[in-house]
Amino acid sequence: MSKRDELIAKYAKQLKDAGVNVNLDLLTKVTVGLGPSIYKADAETVSGSDAKELETVKKNYLMKKLGLADSSKLDDAINKAVETLGKSNRNKYRACFYYLLCVEFKKESVYK
């Protein structure tokens, strides 16, 4: 099993533990889309309490990658993802976070 496959399995487990029904194909595509950042400890996770980081997720992922317009719905979805993965969970994996946002906005087609 490759390192990436191990990480995808770890991400799938985090989502399943949070009660999410996981589409493994989409999770794999989201993970691949993150490139080498998944191998760096700091970049692999999202800090749910860091407003600057959440703003970066909003601008670079939701608006740039998924093509969404800036609105309060984006902030609401980010907060929902934080809640789903657990506010006290210090290891909110970026792939899981992005997966939840992608599904929330029904933007799976971006990864086709």
Residue, then its C-alpha position, 0 to 999 in steps of 0.5 A: m500500500s502506498k503512502r497516499d493510499e494509507l493517508i486516504a484510508k486514514y481520511a476515510k476513517q476520520l469521515k466515517d467516525a464523524g458519521v459521514n457516508v464516504n464516496l471513496d472515489l471522490l475522496t481520492k480525487v480531492t486528496v490527489g488534488l491537494g498534491p504534496s501538501i498531504y505529506k507535510a504535517d502543518a499543511e495536512t490539517v486545517s485549524g478550525s480556530d484560525a480565522k486567517e486559515l479559514e479565510t484562505v480555505k474560503k478564497n483558495y478552495l471554495m471561490k478559486k477551485l470550486g468557483l463559488a461566489d463570496s457569500s455567507k453560505l461559504d462561511d456557514a459551510i466552513n463552520k459546518a465542516v468544523e463542527t462535523l469533524g469536531k471543534s476539539n479535534r486538533n487533526k482536521y485533515r485538509a482532504c476531509f475538510y475539502y471533501l465535506l465542502c465539495v459535497e456540501f456545494k454539490k461540486e463533485s463535477v470539479y473532480k471529474 
